[in-house]
Amino acid sequence: MPYYEYECAENGAIVEVRHGMDEQLTTWGQLADRTAIDLGDTPADAPIRRIMSSTVSVTGTSGQADFQGCGTGCGCAT
């Protein structure tokens, strides 16, 4: 299962969670339950949104900007 990041505009938190690709969390309460974090002062029904994040290194281990992917056969080389 992949990891996803969700952002809550109500409290400014960005939280990483692992779940199936066909699943979508929509509220702070769902995210708190899944990650065992405290709701705090944020209402359980506060909306969250899944944000895009990079799952593959965008620079090589050398830190050079001309990095062309993570290896042969992976499909991420440009």
HTML snippet that shows the backbone in 3Dmol.js (N, CA, C, O; Angstrom):
<script src="https://3Dmol.org/build/3Dmol-min.js"></script>
<div id="view" style="width:600px;height:400px;position:relative"></div>
<script>
const pdb = `
ATOM      1  N   MET A   1       0.844  -1.184   0.000  1.00  0.00           N
ATOM      2  CA  MET A   1       0.000   0.000   0.000  1.00  0.00           C
ATOM      3  C   MET A   1       0.888   1.247   0.000  1.00  0.00           C
ATOM      4  O   MET A   1       1.912   1.288   0.682  1.00  0.00           O
ATOM      5  N   PRO A   2       0.492   2.244  -0.759  1.00  0.00           N
ATOM      6  CA  PRO A   2       1.286   3.473  -0.826  1.00  0.00           C
ATOM      7  C   PRO A   2       1.014   4.408   0.352  1.00  0.00           C
ATOM      8  O   PRO A   2       0.021   4.274   1.066  1.00  0.00           O
ATOM      9  N   TYR A   3       1.921   5.348   0.526  1.00  0.00           N
ATOM     10  CA  TYR A   3       1.762   6.404   1.521  1.00  0.00           C
ATOM     11  C   TYR A   3       1.214   7.642   0.837  1.00  0.00           C
ATOM     12  O   TYR A   3       1.551   7.929  -0.311  1.00  0.00           O
ATOM     13  N   TYR A   4       0.362   8.375   1.552  1.00  0.00           N
ATOM     14  CA  TYR A   4      -0.205   9.617   1.053  1.00  0.00           C
ATOM     15  C   TYR A   4      -0.048  10.687   2.115  1.00  0.00           C
ATOM     16  O   TYR A   4       0.043  10.387   3.306  1.00  0.00           O
ATOM     17  N   GLU A   5      -0.016  11.947   1.676  1.00  0.00           N
ATOM     18  CA  GLU A   5       0.002  13.074   2.596  1.00  0.00           C
ATOM     19  C   GLU A   5      -1.329  13.803   2.477  1.00  0.00           C
ATOM     20  O   GLU A   5      -1.840  14.030   1.381  1.00  0.00           O
ATOM     21  N   TYR A   6      -1.870  14.158   3.620  1.00  0.00           N
ATOM     22  CA  TYR A   6      -3.109  14.924   3.677  1.00  0.00           C
ATOM     23  C   TYR A   6      -2.851  16.215   4.431  1.00  0.00           C
ATOM     24  O   TYR A   6      -2.068  16.253   5.381  1.00  0.00           O
ATOM     25  N   GLU A   7      -3.526  17.277   3.989  1.00  0.00           N
ATOM     26  CA  GLU A   7      -3.402  18.576   4.635  1.00  0.00           C
ATOM     27  C   GLU A   7      -4.754  18.993   5.195  1.00  0.00           C
ATOM     28  O   GLU A   7      -5.789  18.831   4.548  1.00  0.00           O
ATOM     29  N   CYS A   8      -4.727  19.528   6.400  1.00  0.00           N
ATOM     30  CA  CYS A   8      -5.930  20.064   7.028  1.00  0.00           C
ATOM     31  C   CYS A   8      -5.796  21.582   7.085  1.00  0.00           C
ATOM     32  O   CYS A   8      -4.918  22.096   7.778  1.00  0.00           O
ATOM     33  N   ALA A   9      -6.646  22.302   6.369  1.00  0.00           N
ATOM     34  CA  ALA A   9      -6.596  23.761   6.348  1.00  0.00           C
ATOM     35  C   ALA A   9      -6.980  24.347   7.702  1.00  0.00           C
ATOM     36  O   ALA A   9      -6.534  25.438   8.057  1.00  0.00           O
ATOM     37  N   GLU A  10      -7.798  23.632   8.451  1.00  0.00           N
ATOM     38  CA  GLU A  10      -8.271  24.103   9.757  1.00  0.00           C
ATOM     39  C   GLU A  10      -7.125  24.285  10.753  1.00  0.00           C
ATOM     40  O   GLU A  10      -7.108  25.252  11.515  1.00  0.00           O
ATOM     41  N   ASN A  11      -6.163  23.351  10.745  1.00  0.00           N
ATOM     42  CA  ASN A  11      -5.075  23.431  11.729  1.00  0.00           C
ATOM     43  C   ASN A  11      -3.688  23.524  11.097  1.00  0.00           C
ATOM     44  O   ASN A  11      -2.692  23.645  11.810  1.00  0.00           O
ATOM     45  N   GLY A  12      -3.614  23.470   9.767  1.00  0.00           N
ATOM     46  CA  GLY A  12      -2.343  23.598   9.065  1.00  0.00           C
ATOM     47  C   GLY A  12      -1.477  22.348   9.075  1.00  0.00           C
ATOM     48  O   GLY A  12      -0.347  22.380   8.588  1.00  0.00           O
ATOM     49  N   ALA A  13      -1.984  21.255   9.618  1.00  0.00           N
ATOM     50  CA  ALA A  13      -1.199  20.025   9.729  1.00  0.00           C
ATOM     51  C   ALA A  13      -1.113  19.298   8.392  1.00  0.00           C
ATOM     52  O   ALA A  13      -2.064  19.278   7.611  1.00  0.00           O
ATOM     53  N   ILE A  14       0.046  18.705   8.152  1.00  0.00           N
ATOM     54  CA  ILE A  14       0.251  17.793   7.029  1.00  0.00           C
ATOM     55  C   ILE A  14       0.653  16.463   7.636  1.00  0.00           C
ATOM     56  O   ILE A  14       1.640  16.375   8.366  1.00  0.00           O
ATOM     57  N   VAL A  15      -0.126  15.420   7.327  1.00  0.00           N
ATOM     58  CA  VAL A  15       0.056  14.116   7.957  1.00  0.00           C
ATOM     59  C   VAL A  15       0.198  13.052   6.879  1.00  0.00           C
ATOM     60  O   VAL A  15      -0.546  13.041   5.898  1.00  0.00           O
ATOM     61  N   GLU A  16       1.162  12.160   7.074  1.00  0.00           N
ATOM     62  CA  GLU A  16       1.376  11.046   6.151  1.00  0.00           C
ATOM     63  C   GLU A  16       0.656   9.813   6.678  1.00  0.00           C
ATOM     64  O   GLU A  16       0.705   9.515   7.872  1.00  0.00           O
ATOM     65  N   VAL A  17      -0.014   9.100   5.777  1.00  0.00           N
ATOM     66  CA  VAL A  17      -0.760   7.901   6.157  1.00  0.00           C
ATOM     67  C   VAL A  17      -0.654   6.879   5.027  1.00  0.00           C
ATOM     68  O   VAL A  17      -0.522   7.240   3.858  1.00  0.00           O
ATOM     69  N   ARG A  18      -0.713   5.629   5.385  1.00  0.00           N
ATOM     70  CA  ARG A  18      -0.652   4.552   4.396  1.00  0.00           C
ATOM     71  C   ARG A  18      -2.036   3.934   4.247  1.00  0.00           C
ATOM     72  O   ARG A  18      -2.668   3.556   5.234  1.00  0.00           O
ATOM     73  N   HIS A  19      -2.503   3.834   2.998  1.00  0.00           N
ATOM     74  CA  HIS A  19      -3.780   3.171   2.739  1.00  0.00           C
ATOM     75  C   HIS A  19      -3.855   2.755   1.282  1.00  0.00           C
ATOM     76  O   HIS A  19      -3.010   3.136   0.471  1.00  0.00           O
ATOM     77  N   GLY A  20      -4.868   1.974   0.958  1.00  0.00           N
ATOM     78  CA  GLY A  20      -5.062   1.480  -0.395  1.00  0.00           C
ATOM     79  C   GLY A  20      -5.302   2.599  -1.389  1.00  0.00           C
ATOM     80  O   GLY A  20      -5.766   3.681  -1.029  1.00  0.00           O
ATOM     81  N   MET A  21      -4.979   2.324  -2.649  1.00  0.00           N
ATOM     82  CA  MET A  21      -5.125   3.332  -3.698  1.00  0.00           C
ATOM     83  C   MET A  21      -6.579   3.723  -3.945  1.00  0.00           C
ATOM     84  O   MET A  21      -6.852   4.836  -4.397  1.00  0.00           O
ATOM     85  N   ASP A  22      -7.501   2.833  -3.657  1.00  0.00           N
ATOM     86  CA  ASP A  22      -8.913   3.115  -3.903  1.00  0.00           C
ATOM     87  C   ASP A  22      -9.595   3.804  -2.727  1.00  0.00           C
ATOM     88  O   ASP A  22     -10.795   4.076  -2.787  1.00  0.00           O
ATOM     89  N   GLU A  23      -8.869   4.084  -1.681  1.00  0.00           N
ATOM     90  CA  GLU A  23      -9.436   4.706  -0.482  1.00  0.00           C
ATOM     91  C   GLU A  23      -9.115   6.196  -0.465  1.00  0.00           C
ATOM     92  O   GLU A  23      -8.031   6.605  -0.880  1.00  0.00           O
ATOM     93  N   GLN A  24     -10.053   7.003   0.013  1.00  0.00           N
ATOM     94  CA  GLN A  24      -9.870   8.446   0.110  1.00  0.00           C
ATOM     95  C   GLN A  24     -10.380   8.914   1.462  1.00  0.00           C
ATOM     96  O   GLN A  24     -11.556   8.733   1.776  1.00  0.00           O
ATOM     97  N   LEU A  25      -9.519   9.508   2.257  1.00  0.00           N
ATOM     98  CA  LEU A  25      -9.936  10.081   3.533  1.00  0.00           C
ATOM     99  C   LEU A  25     -10.413  11.502   3.275  1.00  0.00           C
ATOM    100  O   LEU A  25      -9.846  12.201   2.435  1.00  0.00           O
ATOM    101  N   THR A  26     -11.454  11.942   3.994  1.00  0.00           N
ATOM    102  CA  THR A  26     -12.020  13.261   3.721  1.00  0.00           C
ATOM    103  C   THR A  26     -12.121  14.168   4.937  1.00  0.00           C
ATOM    104  O   THR A  26     -12.351  15.367   4.784  1.00  0.00           O
ATOM    105  N   THR A  27     -11.956  13.627   6.147  1.00  0.00           N
ATOM    106  CA  THR A  27     -12.096  14.457   7.346  1.00  0.00           C
ATOM    107  C   THR A  27     -10.918  14.272   8.297  1.00  0.00           C
ATOM    108  O   THR A  27     -10.228  13.254   8.264  1.00  0.00           O
ATOM    109  N   TRP A  28     -10.705  15.272   9.138  1.00  0.00           N
ATOM    110  CA  TRP A  28      -9.653  15.221  10.149  1.00  0.00           C
ATOM    111  C   TRP A  28      -9.877  14.049  11.106  1.00  0.00           C
ATOM    112  O   TRP A  28      -8.915  13.426  11.554  1.00  0.00           O
ATOM    113  N   GLY A  29     -11.115  13.749  11.415  1.00  0.00           N
ATOM    114  CA  GLY A  29     -11.424  12.627  12.299  1.00  0.00           C
ATOM    115  C   GLY A  29     -10.988  11.295  11.703  1.00  0.00           C
ATOM    116  O   GLY A  29     -10.422  10.457  12.405  1.00  0.00           O
ATOM    117  N   GLN A  30     -11.248  11.093  10.410  1.00  0.00           N
ATOM    118  CA  GLN A  30     -10.807   9.861   9.742  1.00  0.00           C
ATOM    119  C   GLN A  30      -9.286   9.751   9.767  1.00  0.00           C
ATOM    120  O   GLN A  30      -8.739   8.680  10.031  1.00  0.00           O
ATOM    121  N   LEU A  31      -8.616  10.850   9.495  1.00  0.00           N
ATOM    122  CA  LEU A  31      -7.157  10.860   9.475  1.00  0.00           C
ATOM    123  C   LEU A  31      -6.589  10.614  10.871  1.00  0.00           C
ATOM    124  O   LEU A  31      -5.622   9.868  11.030  1.00  0.00           O
ATOM    125  N   ALA A  32      -7.185  11.236  11.871  1.00  0.00           N
ATOM    126  CA  ALA A  32      -6.732  11.040  13.252  1.00  0.00           C
ATOM    127  C   ALA A  32      -6.914   9.592  13.684  1.00  0.00           C
ATOM    128  O   ALA A  32      -6.031   9.018  14.322  1.00  0.00           O
ATOM    129  N   ASP A  33      -8.050   8.999  13.340  1.00  0.00           N
ATOM    130  CA  ASP A  33      -8.285   7.586  13.670  1.00  0.00           C
ATOM    131  C   ASP A  33      -7.252   6.682  13.011  1.00  0.00           C
ATOM    132  O   ASP A  33      -6.717   5.776  13.649  1.00  0.00           O
ATOM    133  N   ARG A  34      -6.975   6.925  11.747  1.00  0.00           N
ATOM    134  CA  ARG A  34      -6.069   6.072  10.980  1.00  0.00           C
ATOM    135  C   ARG A  34      -4.627   6.179  11.467  1.00  0.00           C
ATOM    136  O   ARG A  34      -3.879   5.202  11.420  1.00  0.00           O
ATOM    137  N   THR A  35      -4.236   7.367  11.937  1.00  0.00           N
ATOM    138  CA  THR A  35      -2.841   7.598  12.321  1.00  0.00           C
ATOM    139  C   THR A  35      -2.627   7.635  13.828  1.00  0.00           C
ATOM    140  O   THR A  35      -1.503   7.831  14.289  1.00  0.00           O
ATOM    141  N   ALA A  36      -3.688   7.451  14.594  1.00  0.00           N
ATOM    142  CA  ALA A  36      -3.616   7.461  16.063  1.00  0.00           C
ATOM    143  C   ALA A  36      -3.080   8.783  16.604  1.00  0.00           C
ATOM    144  O   ALA A  36      -2.346   8.806  17.592  1.00  0.00           O
ATOM    145  N   ILE A  37      -3.454   9.895  15.944  1.00  0.00           N
ATOM    146  CA  ILE A  37      -3.088  11.204  16.471  1.00  0.00           C
ATOM    147  C   ILE A  37      -4.296  11.810  17.170  1.00  0.00           C
ATOM    148  O   ILE A  37      -5.437  11.437  16.897  1.00  0.00           O
ATOM    149  N   ASP A  38      -4.034  12.741  18.067  1.00  0.00           N
ATOM    150  CA  ASP A  38      -5.090  13.395  18.829  1.00  0.00           C
ATOM    151  C   ASP A  38      -5.801  14.434  17.958  1.00  0.00           C
ATOM    152  O   ASP A  38      -5.159  15.145  17.186  1.00  0.00           O
ATOM    153  N   LEU A  39      -7.105  14.516  18.083  1.00  0.00           N
ATOM    154  CA  LEU A  39      -7.863  15.524  17.347  1.00  0.00           C
ATOM    155  C   LEU A  39      -7.454  16.936  17.741  1.00  0.00           C
ATOM    156  O   LEU A  39      -7.514  17.857  16.925  1.00  0.00           O
ATOM    157  N   GLY A  40      -7.041  17.104  18.986  1.00  0.00           N
ATOM    158  CA  GLY A  40      -6.718  18.437  19.476  1.00  0.00           C
ATOM    159  C   GLY A  40      -7.959  19.307  19.463  1.00  0.00           C
ATOM    160  O   GLY A  40      -9.050  18.845  19.798  1.00  0.00           O
ATOM    161  N   ASP A  41      -7.800  20.567  19.076  1.00  0.00           N
ATOM    162  CA  ASP A  41      -8.930  21.499  19.014  1.00  0.00           C
ATOM    163  C   ASP A  41      -9.632  21.485  17.656  1.00  0.00           C
ATOM    164  O   ASP A  41     -10.589  22.229  17.443  1.00  0.00           O
ATOM    165  N   THR A  42      -9.166  20.652  16.755  1.00  0.00           N
ATOM    166  CA  THR A  42      -9.732  20.597  15.408  1.00  0.00           C
ATOM    167  C   THR A  42     -10.972  19.711  15.389  1.00  0.00           C
ATOM    168  O   THR A  42     -10.921  18.574  15.859  1.00  0.00           O
ATOM    169  N   PRO A  43     -12.088  20.209  14.852  1.00  0.00           N
ATOM    170  CA  PRO A  43     -13.296  19.383  14.769  1.00  0.00           C
ATOM    171  C   PRO A  43     -13.064  18.131  13.922  1.00  0.00           C
ATOM    172  O   PRO A  43     -12.353  18.176  12.918  1.00  0.00           O
ATOM    173  N   ALA A  44     -13.660  17.031  14.329  1.00  0.00           N
ATOM    174  CA  ALA A  44     -13.502  15.763  13.607  1.00  0.00           C
ATOM    175  C   ALA A  44     -14.005  15.863  12.169  1.00  0.00           C
ATOM    176  O   ALA A  44     -13.513  15.150  11.294  1.00  0.00           O
ATOM    177  N   ASP A  45     -14.977  16.737  11.913  1.00  0.00           N
ATOM    178  CA  ASP A  45     -15.531  16.846  10.561  1.00  0.00           C
ATOM    179  C   ASP A  45     -14.815  17.891   9.692  1.00  0.00           C
ATOM    180  O   ASP A  45     -15.272  18.197   8.591  1.00  0.00           O
ATOM    181  N   ALA A  46     -13.696  18.435  10.184  1.00  0.00           N
ATOM    182  CA  ALA A  46     -12.928  19.398   9.385  1.00  0.00           C
ATOM    183  C   ALA A  46     -12.414  18.699   8.128  1.00  0.00           C
ATOM    184  O   ALA A  46     -11.864  17.601   8.212  1.00  0.00           O
ATOM    185  N   PRO A  47     -12.589  19.325   6.969  1.00  0.00           N
ATOM    186  CA  PRO A  47     -12.162  18.679   5.724  1.00  0.00           C
ATOM    187  C   PRO A  47     -10.639  18.625   5.595  1.00  0.00           C
ATOM    188  O   PRO A  47      -9.923  19.501   6.081  1.00  0.00           O
ATOM    189  N   ILE A  48     -10.173  17.582   4.932  1.00  0.00           N
ATOM    190  CA  ILE A  48      -8.760  17.440   4.598  1.00  0.00           C
ATOM    191  C   ILE A  48      -8.660  17.201   3.105  1.00  0.00           C
ATOM    192  O   ILE A  48      -9.640  16.828   2.460  1.00  0.00           O
ATOM    193  N   ARG A  49      -7.474  17.416   2.559  1.00  0.00           N
ATOM    194  CA  ARG A  49      -7.277  17.125   1.135  1.00  0.00           C
ATOM    195  C   ARG A  49      -5.964  16.393   0.962  1.00  0.00           C
ATOM    196  O   ARG A  49      -4.980  16.669   1.648  1.00  0.00           O
ATOM    197  N   ARG A  50      -5.970  15.459   0.033  1.00  0.00           N
ATOM    198  CA  ARG A  50      -4.750  14.725  -0.277  1.00  0.00           C
ATOM    199  C   ARG A  50      -3.873  15.623  -1.137  1.00  0.00           C
ATOM    200  O   ARG A  50      -4.340  16.213  -2.111  1.00  0.00           O
ATOM    201  N   ILE A  51      -2.616  15.720  -0.774  1.00  0.00           N
ATOM    202  CA  ILE A  51      -1.702  16.570  -1.527  1.00  0.00           C
ATOM    203  C   ILE A  51      -0.704  15.706  -2.287  1.00  0.00           C
ATOM    204  O   ILE A  51      -0.405  14.581  -1.886  1.00  0.00           O
ATOM    205  N   MET A  52      -0.207  16.231  -3.359  1.00  0.00           N
ATOM    206  CA  MET A  52       0.770  15.522  -4.176  1.00  0.00           C
ATOM    207  C   MET A  52       2.122  15.593  -3.496  1.00  0.00           C
ATOM    208  O   MET A  52       2.528  16.644  -2.999  1.00  0.00           O
ATOM    209  N   SER A  53       2.807  14.480  -3.480  1.00  0.00           N
ATOM    210  CA  SER A  53       4.162  14.455  -2.946  1.00  0.00           C
ATOM    211  C   SER A  53       4.992  13.511  -3.786  1.00  0.00           C
ATOM    212  O   SER A  53       4.472  12.575  -4.393  1.00  0.00           O
ATOM    213  N   SER A  54       6.266  13.762  -3.815  1.00  0.00           N
ATOM    214  CA  SER A  54       7.174  12.948  -4.610  1.00  0.00           C
ATOM    215  C   SER A  54       7.524  11.675  -3.860  1.00  0.00           C
ATOM    216  O   SER A  54       7.904  11.725  -2.690  1.00  0.00           O
ATOM    217  N   THR A  55       7.401  10.546  -4.520  1.00  0.00           N
ATOM    218  CA  THR A  55       7.770   9.281  -3.896  1.00  0.00           C
ATOM    219  C   THR A  55       9.108   8.775  -4.404  1.00  0.00           C
ATOM    220  O   THR A  55       9.628   7.773  -3.912  1.00  0.00           O
ATOM    221  N   VAL A  56       9.660   9.463  -5.382  1.00  0.00           N
ATOM    222  CA  VAL A  56      10.942   9.086  -5.956  1.00  0.00           C
ATOM    223  C   VAL A  56      11.867  10.283  -5.827  1.00  0.00           C
ATOM    224  O   VAL A  56      11.436  11.424  -5.991  1.00  0.00           O
ATOM    225  N   SER A  57      13.115  10.034  -5.539  1.00  0.00           N
ATOM    226  CA  SER A  57      14.098  11.101  -5.439  1.00  0.00           C
ATOM    227  C   SER A  57      14.098  11.937  -6.708  1.00  0.00           C
ATOM    228  O   SER A  57      14.144  11.395  -7.813  1.00  0.00           O
ATOM    229  N   VAL A  58      14.045  13.259  -6.553  1.00  0.00           N
ATOM    230  CA  VAL A  58      14.068  14.133  -7.714  1.00  0.00           C
ATOM    231  C   VAL A  58      15.476  14.638  -7.995  1.00  0.00           C
ATOM    232  O   VAL A  58      15.704  15.293  -9.012  1.00  0.00           O
ATOM    233  N   THR A  59      16.413  14.345  -7.119  1.00  0.00           N
ATOM    234  CA  THR A  59      17.822  14.607  -7.371  1.00  0.00           C
ATOM    235  C   THR A  59      18.583  13.344  -7.049  1.00  0.00           C
ATOM    236  O   THR A  59      18.172  12.570  -6.185  1.00  0.00           O
ATOM    237  N   GLY A  60      19.666  13.133  -7.723  1.00  0.00           N
ATOM    238  CA  GLY A  60      20.480  11.953  -7.458  1.00  0.00           C
ATOM    239  C   GLY A  60      21.160  12.048  -6.108  1.00  0.00           C
ATOM    240  O   GLY A  60      21.052  13.062  -5.419  1.00  0.00           O
ATOM    241  N   THR A  61      21.848  11.011  -5.738  1.00  0.00           N
ATOM    242  CA  THR A  61      22.545  11.019  -4.457  1.00  0.00           C
ATOM    243  C   THR A  61      23.651  12.055  -4.437  1.00  0.00           C
ATOM    244  O   THR A  61      24.090  12.477  -3.368  1.00  0.00           O
ATOM    245  N   SER A  62      24.105  12.469  -5.614  1.00  0.00           N
ATOM    246  CA  SER A  62      25.130  13.507  -5.682  1.00  0.00           C
ATOM    247  C   SER A  62      24.521  14.894  -5.528  1.00  0.00           C
ATOM    248  O   SER A  62      25.250  15.868  -5.338  1.00  0.00           O
ATOM    249  N   GLY A  63      23.186  15.002  -5.607  1.00  0.00           N
ATOM    250  CA  GLY A  63      22.511  16.284  -5.488  1.00  0.00           C
ATOM    251  C   GLY A  63      22.488  17.090  -6.772  1.00  0.00           C
ATOM    252  O   GLY A  63      22.054  18.242  -6.764  1.00  0.00           O
ATOM    253  N   GLN A  64      22.942  16.517  -7.870  1.00  0.00           N
ATOM    254  CA  GLN A  64      22.977  17.243  -9.129  1.00  0.00           C
ATOM    255  C   GLN A  64      21.592  17.324  -9.753  1.00  0.00           C
ATOM    256  O   GLN A  64      20.821  16.365  -9.704  1.00  0.00           O
ATOM    257  N   ALA A  65      21.285  18.469 -10.335  1.00  0.00           N
ATOM    258  CA  ALA A  65      19.961  18.704 -10.906  1.00  0.00           C
ATOM    259  C   ALA A  65      19.699  17.901 -12.172  1.00  0.00           C
ATOM    260  O   ALA A  65      18.546  17.785 -12.587  1.00  0.00           O
ATOM    261  N   ASP A  66      20.738  17.339 -12.803  1.00  0.00           N
ATOM    262  CA  ASP A  66      20.530  16.611 -14.052  1.00  0.00           C
ATOM    263  C   ASP A  66      20.257  15.124 -13.834  1.00  0.00           C
ATOM    264  O   ASP A  66      20.467  14.321 -14.742  1.00  0.00           O
ATOM    265  N   PHE A  67      19.804  14.757 -12.670  1.00  0.00           N
ATOM    266  CA  PHE A  67      19.489  13.372 -12.335  1.00  0.00           C
ATOM    267  C   PHE A  67      18.471  12.826 -13.333  1.00  0.00           C
ATOM    268  O   PHE A  67      17.473  13.490 -13.611  1.00  0.00           O
ATOM    269  N   GLN A  68      18.701  11.633 -13.875  1.00  0.00           N
ATOM    270  CA  GLN A  68      17.863  11.067 -14.930  1.00  0.00           C
ATOM    271  C   GLN A  68      17.065   9.847 -14.493  1.00  0.00           C
ATOM    272  O   GLN A  68      16.806   8.971 -15.318  1.00  0.00           O
ATOM    273  N   GLY A  69      16.678   9.760 -13.267  1.00  0.00           N
ATOM    274  CA  GLY A  69      15.896   8.623 -12.793  1.00  0.00           C
ATOM    275  C   GLY A  69      16.649   7.830 -11.747  1.00  0.00           C
ATOM    276  O   GLY A  69      17.817   8.099 -11.468  1.00  0.00           O
ATOM    277  N   CYS A  70      15.983   6.865 -11.178  1.00  0.00           N
ATOM    278  CA  CYS A  70      16.574   6.123 -10.064  1.00  0.00           C
ATOM    279  C   CYS A  70      17.289   4.851 -10.492  1.00  0.00           C
ATOM    280  O   CYS A  70      17.922   4.206  -9.656  1.00  0.00           O
ATOM    281  N   GLY A  71      17.214   4.469 -11.745  1.00  0.00           N
ATOM    282  CA  GLY A  71      17.927   3.281 -12.191  1.00  0.00           C
ATOM    283  C   GLY A  71      17.348   2.730 -13.475  1.00  0.00           C
ATOM    284  O   GLY A  71      16.302   3.181 -13.941  1.00  0.00           O
ATOM    285  N   THR A  72      18.024   1.766 -14.036  1.00  0.00           N
ATOM    286  CA  THR A  72      17.542   1.185 -15.283  1.00  0.00           C
ATOM    287  C   THR A  72      16.354   0.276 -15.018  1.00  0.00           C
ATOM    288  O   THR A  72      16.316  -0.439 -14.017  1.00  0.00           O
ATOM    289  N   GLY A  73      15.408   0.309 -15.903  1.00  0.00           N
ATOM    290  CA  GLY A  73      14.254  -0.564 -15.806  1.00  0.00           C
ATOM    291  C   GLY A  73      13.147  -0.080 -14.899  1.00  0.00           C
ATOM    292  O   GLY A  73      12.113  -0.740 -14.794  1.00  0.00           O
ATOM    293  N   CYS A  74      13.328   1.054 -14.238  1.00  0.00           N
ATOM    294  CA  CYS A  74      12.305   1.504 -13.291  1.00  0.00           C
ATOM    295  C   CYS A  74      11.211   2.320 -13.965  1.00  0.00           C
ATOM    296  O   CYS A  74      10.102   2.418 -13.440  1.00  0.00           O
ATOM    297  N   GLY A  75      11.505   2.901 -15.107  1.00  0.00           N
ATOM    298  CA  GLY A  75      10.499   3.672 -15.821  1.00  0.00           C
ATOM    299  C   GLY A  75      10.451   5.138 -15.469  1.00  0.00           C
ATOM    300  O   GLY A  75       9.673   5.878 -16.072  1.00  0.00           O
ATOM    301  N   CYS A  76      11.256   5.598 -14.507  1.00  0.00           N
ATOM    302  CA  CYS A  76      11.178   7.012 -14.141  1.00  0.00           C
ATOM    303  C   CYS A  76      12.218   7.861 -14.855  1.00  0.00           C
ATOM    304  O   CYS A  76      12.169   9.086 -14.748  1.00  0.00           O
ATOM    305  N   ALA A  77      13.151   7.264 -15.575  1.00  0.00           N
ATOM    306  CA  ALA A  77      14.151   8.043 -16.302  1.00  0.00           C
ATOM    307  C   ALA A  77      13.468   8.823 -17.413  1.00  0.00           C
ATOM    308  O   ALA A  77      12.538   8.329 -18.050  1.00  0.00           O
ATOM    309  N   THR A  78      13.928  10.029 -17.637  1.00  0.00           N
ATOM    310  CA  THR A  78      13.301  10.875 -18.662  1.00  0.00           C
ATOM    311  C   THR A  78      13.968  10.739 -19.994  1.00  0.00           C
ATOM    312  O   THR A  78      13.558  11.385 -20.958  1.00  0.00           O
TER     313      THR A  78
END
`;
const viewer = $3Dmol.createViewer("view");
viewer.addModel(pdb, "pdb");
viewer.setStyle({}, {cartoon: {color: "spectrum"}});
viewer.zoomTo();
viewer.render();
</script>
